[in-house]
Amino acid sequence: MAMTLIEQNSPYSHWEYVHPESGDRLRIVPERGGLVTAWCCNGRELLYLDQQRFADPGKSIRGGIPVLFPICGNLPGDVLPLPGGEYTLKQHGFARDLPWELQLLDDQSGVKLSLRDTQATRAAYPFEFLIEMRVRPLANALEIETTVHNRSDDVMPFSFGLHPYFQVADLNMVHLEGLPNSCLNHLEMAEAETARQLERLSQGVDFLTRPAGSVALVDEASGASLQLQHDKPMDLTVVWTDPPRQMVCLEPWTGPREALISGDHKLELKPGNKQQLVCRYISG
């Protein structure tokens, strides 16, 4: 691998990608769900990572950019009903728990992370697939371009999402722009007023919205902002906070919870077809 991608051991084992022109940096831990654990843009680290929890492989990760596939959220009883039978699929799917392959993009503009089906994944989700995620630091931005390939002989239903954790200086001084007036409160699985949810960021929220365009996270205490630009079909936005952690998850999803059962925003790929999904986070 070129010198833009270097294996590092501190503060934890990871691969470090440094952009050859801007010097912006990514840290990637491919064996832990293809996880991007750090994104340093213009000298400032934007992602949150609980390193103490990360050091315990028995615990779920709190931080970085976990990948959600083949479902976002959970299913009733963790059961996915398909024409060929019922399958056990846990919350957010399995992509965030599996080892991914990592390589440098040919033009060195970023990295590519790849995940293929295995015997274990087919026991939970009976499809042959390939996910290729291209992660590129751009000027003041991070672009994540994902291609999902259906390599099986059957139509493949799926949802895909990202679950990035962004550092904030003070949860009490954060606001979000571009969200619609109503949302789905995941804690109660009921419609709610978005404004009321935003008032509760420092108490803990989990809600899904269907915005018409980009969404901005404004951290008034630090003067920083972050804009999520997401294109259809990955244009739903979930907001999640987990106090006392000083972070906000601003998540692009293709479909809501239970999409593969309800049909709401369910994506389906015919055999041999692929689906491209793009989002960008712009730092301000």
LOTI-630138 format. One line per 10 residues: number of its first residue (from 1); their letters; for each residue x, y, z of C-alpha. Coordinates in Angstrom, 2 decimals, m for minus. Layout:
<recs>
NUM) a) X/Y/Z ~ ...
</recs>
This chain:
<recs>
1) mamtlieqns) 0.00/0.00/0.00 ~ 1.14/3.55/m0.67 ~ 2.32/5.82/2.11 ~ m1.08/7.50/2.22 ~ m2.39/4.40/4.04 ~ m0.33/3.35/7.05 ~ m0.89/0.76/9.77 ~ m0.80/2.35/13.24 ~ m0.95/0.93/16.78 ~ m1.71/4.04/18.80
11) pyshweyvhp) m4.08/4.96/20.41 ~ m5.53/1.64/19.15 ~ m4.78/m0.62/16.22 ~ m6.01/1.02/13.00 ~ m5.13/2.08/9.46 ~ m4.50/5.77/8.94 ~ m5.34/7.38/5.62 ~ m3.88/10.84/4.97 ~ m5.12/12.80/1.96 ~ m2.07/13.59/m0.21
21) esgdrlrivp) m3.14/17.21/m0.81 ~ m5.24/18.45/2.10 ~ m3.63/16.36/4.85 ~ m7.10/15.47/6.15 ~ m7.01/12.16/7.98 ~ m9.17/9.09/8.45 ~ m8.68/6.26/10.89 ~ m10.21/2.93/9.83 ~ m10.57/m0.37/11.68 ~ m11.71/m2.76/8.93
31) ergglvtawc) m11.94/m5.82/11.19 ~ m14.50/m4.04/13.43 ~ m17.32/m3.60/10.95 ~ m15.38/m1.52/8.41 ~ m15.47/1.23/11.01 ~ m14.18/4.72/10.28 ~ m13.22/5.80/13.81 ~ m11.82/9.27/13.08 ~ m12.19/12.04/10.51 ~ m9.83/14.96/10.99
41) cngrellyld) m10.80/17.85/8.70 ~ m8.76/21.08/8.62 ~ m6.98/20.00/11.79 ~ m10.19/19.33/13.76 ~ m11.50/15.92/14.76 ~ m15.20/15.68/13.97 ~ m16.09/12.15/15.08 ~ m16.77/10.95/18.61 ~ m15.32/7.63/19.81 ~ m15.62/6.06/23.25
51) qqrfadpgks) m12.16/4.45/23.26 ~ m12.64/2.69/26.59 ~ m15.76/0.94/25.35 ~ m14.12/0.33/21.95 ~ m11.32/m1.55/23.73 ~ m13.86/m4.15/24.95 ~ m14.83/m6.29/21.91 ~ m17.74/m7.73/23.90 ~ m19.52/m4.37/23.91 ~ m21.22/m2.58/21.03
61) irggipvlfp) m19.22/0.34/19.71 ~ m20.19/3.89/20.62 ~ m18.55/6.08/18.06 ~ m17.12/6.39/14.57 ~ m19.35/5.57/11.59 ~ m21.03/2.16/12.04 ~ m22.65/0.65/8.92 ~ m26.26/m0.57/9.04 ~ m27.12/m3.45/6.67 ~ m29.30/m5.27/5.66
71) icgnlpgdvl) m31.75/m3.52/8.00 ~ m31.88/m0.22/9.85 ~ m33.33/m0.42/13.34 ~ m34.89/m3.64/14.54 ~ m37.57/m6.15/13.54 ~ m40.34/m7.55/15.76 ~ m38.76/m10.44/17.64 ~ m35.62/m9.99/15.50 ~ m37.39/m12.06/12.81 ~ m37.14/m11.32/9.07
81) plpggeytlk) m39.97/m13.08/7.19 ~ m39.03/m13.99/3.61 ~ m40.75/m16.20/1.00 ~ m38.31/m19.00/1.83 ~ m38.89/m18.87/5.59 ~ m38.10/m16.82/8.68 ~ m34.61/m15.64/9.56 ~ m33.14/m14.24/12.78 ~ m31.66/m10.80/12.15 ~ m30.63/m8.59/15.03
91) qhgfardlpw) m30.91/m4.79/15.31 ~ m29.20/m2.87/12.50 ~ m28.11/m6.14/10.83 ~ m24.66/m7.70/10.82 ~ m22.43/m5.41/8.70 ~ m21.21/m3.43/11.74 ~ m19.97/m6.64/13.45 ~ m18.06/m8.26/10.58 ~ m14.54/m7.80/9.21 ~ m14.37/m5.78/5.98
101) elqllddqsg) m11.62/m5.59/3.38 ~ m9.73/m2.30/3.07 ~ m7.81/m0.93/0.13 ~ m6.61/2.41/m1.19 ~ m8.59/3.89/m4.09 ~ m6.60/3.85/m7.34 ~ m6.31/7.64/m7.41 ~ m5.41/7.73/m3.68 ~ m8.35/10.11/m3.05 ~ m9.67/7.88/m0.28
111) vklslrdtqa) m10.26/4.27/0.70 ~ m12.58/1.46/m0.34 ~ m14.17/m0.87/2.20 ~ m15.77/m4.10/0.95 ~ m18.04/m6.71/2.56 ~ m19.14/m9.99/0.96 ~ m21.65/m12.55/2.11 ~ m20.42/m15.55/4.06 ~ m21.96/m18.81/5.25 ~ m22.78/m17.05/8.52
121) traaypfefl) m24.49/m14.07/6.85 ~ m26.51/m16.37/4.58 ~ m27.87/m18.15/7.67 ~ m29.37/m14.82/8.79 ~ m30.03/m13.29/5.36 ~ m30.09/m15.80/2.48 ~ m28.54/m13.66/m0.25 ~ m25.19/m13.35/m1.97 ~ m24.11/m9.71/m1.96 ~ m21.17/m7.35/m2.22
131) iemrvrplan) m21.03/m3.93/m0.55 ~ m18.37/m1.47/m1.71 ~ m18.05/1.72/0.27 ~ m15.77/4.48/m1.06 ~ m14.85/6.98/1.63 ~ m13.25/10.18/0.34 ~ m12.19/13.32/2.22 ~ m13.06/16.26/m0.05 ~ m12.43/19.96/0.55 ~ m14.13/20.59/3.93
141) aleiettvhn) m16.20/17.43/3.48 ~ m16.41/13.66/3.66 ~ m18.14/11.76/0.87 ~ m19.33/8.18/1.33 ~ m20.39/6.46/m1.87 ~ m21.79/2.96/m1.41 ~ m22.65/0.37/m4.05 ~ m24.74/m2.65/m3.05 ~ m24.57/m5.58/m5.49 ~ m27.05/m8.47/m5.56
151) rsddvmpfsf) m25.06/m11.54/m6.59 ~ m27.82/m14.05/m5.86 ~ m30.52/m15.56/m8.06 ~ m33.39/m14.00/m6.10 ~ m34.69/m10.46/m5.63 ~ m32.85/m9.05/m2.61 ~ m34.71/m6.72/m0.21 ~ m32.57/m4.49/2.00 ~ m32.12/m1.25/3.87 ~ m28.81/0.57/4.31
161) glhpyfqvad) m27.77/3.30/6.69 ~ m24.84/4.99/8.38 ~ m24.72/5.77/12.11 ~ m22.00/8.46/12.51 ~ m21.27/9.95/15.92 ~ m20.27/13.63/15.83 ~ m18.55/15.42/18.69 ~ m20.26/18.51/20.11 ~ m19.00/20.91/22.76 ~ m22.30/21.17/24.67
171) lnmvhleglp) m25.49/19.23/23.94 ~ m27.50/22.10/25.45 ~ m26.21/24.44/22.74 ~ m26.88/22.32/19.65 ~ m29.59/22.85/17.10 ~ m30.54/21.24/13.80 ~ m31.80/22.92/10.65 ~ m33.70/21.51/7.69 ~ m35.83/18.96/9.52 ~ m39.59/18.74/8.84
181) nsclnhlema) m42.12/19.70/11.53 ~ m43.10/16.14/12.40 ~ m41.06/13.02/13.06 ~ m41.35/9.46/14.31 ~ m40.22/9.13/17.93 ~ m38.43/5.76/18.00 ~ m38.63/5.61/21.81 ~ m42.42/5.48/21.64 ~ m42.87/4.48/17.97 ~ m45.32/7.37/17.64
191) eaetarqler) m45.54/10.56/15.60 ~ m44.14/13.59/17.41 ~ m43.31/17.26/16.93 ~ m39.72/17.64/15.79 ~ m39.31/20.90/17.75 ~ m40.20/19.12/21.00 ~ m37.64/16.41/20.27 ~ m34.94/18.99/19.55 ~ m35.58/20.57/22.94 ~ m34.70/17.23/24.51
201) lsqgvdfltr) m31.31/16.57/22.84 ~ m29.50/16.79/26.20 ~ m31.96/14.32/27.76 ~ m31.67/11.69/25.02 ~ m33.67/11.37/21.79 ~ m34.09/8.86/18.99 ~ m36.29/9.96/16.09 ~ m36.63/9.56/12.33 ~ m37.47/12.34/9.88 ~ m38.12/12.62/6.16
211) pagsvalvde) m36.45/15.92/5.21 ~ m36.91/17.57/1.81 ~ m33.22/18.45/1.50 ~ m30.00/18.73/3.45 ~ m29.87/18.85/7.25 ~ m27.44/20.97/9.29 ~ m26.09/20.28/12.77 ~ m25.01/23.54/14.43 ~ m22.79/23.41/17.51 ~ m23.12/26.93/18.91
221) asgaslqlqh) m20.65/26.38/21.76 ~ m17.78/25.64/19.38 ~ m19.01/27.70/16.42 ~ m18.83/24.62/14.20 ~ m21.49/23.26/11.88 ~ m21.96/20.14/9.81 ~ m24.29/19.71/6.86 ~ m25.59/16.31/5.76 ~ m26.34/16.14/2.05 ~ m28.00/12.85/1.17
231) dkpmdltvvw) m29.49/11.80/m2.12 ~ m32.42/9.49/m2.73 ~ m32.93/6.75/m1.81 ~ m30.77/7.31/1.30 ~ m32.61/10.48/2.22 ~ m34.21/9.70/5.58 ~ m32.50/11.20/8.63 ~ m32.33/9.76/12.14 ~ m31.19/11.88/15.09 ~ m29.93/10.11/18.21
241) tdpprqmvcl) m28.31/11.36/21.41 ~ m27.01/9.35/24.36 ~ m26.28/11.70/27.28 ~ m24.01/12.35/29.04 ~ m21.97/11.69/25.88 ~ m21.30/15.03/24.16 ~ m22.21/13.80/20.70 ~ m25.05/13.75/18.17 ~ m25.69/10.97/15.67 ~ m26.96/12.38/12.37
251) epwtgpreal) m27.77/9.28/10.34 ~ m28.78/8.83/6.69 ~ m31.05/5.77/6.24 ~ m32.71/4.39/3.11 ~ m35.74/3.11/4.99 ~ m37.35/3.28/8.43 ~ m37.46/0.50/10.98 ~ m39.31/m2.60/9.75 ~ m39.09/m1.37/6.13 ~ m38.52/m4.92/4.89
261) isgdhklelk) m41.85/m5.93/6.45 ~ m43.96/m2.78/5.91 ~ m42.64/m2.04/2.42 ~ m42.12/1.63/3.37 ~ m38.99/2.69/1.43 ~ m37.99/m0.97/1.06 ~ m35.25/m1.34/m1.54 ~ m35.24/m4.40/m3.77 ~ m32.48/m5.44/m6.13 ~ m33.05/m7.85/m8.98
271) pgnkqqlvcr) m30.44/m10.59/m9.51 ~ m27.23/m9.12/m10.91 ~ m28.30/m5.52/m10.26 ~ m26.69/m2.88/m8.06 ~ m27.80/0.20/m6.12 ~ m25.69/3.29/m5.55 ~ m26.10/5.34/m2.36 ~ m24.34/8.66/m1.76 ~ m24.06/11.07/1.13 ~ m21.74/13.92/2.09
281) yisg) m20.94/15.63/5.36 ~ m19.76/19.21/4.86 ~ m17.84/20.83/7.69 ~ m18.36/24.52/8.39
</recs>
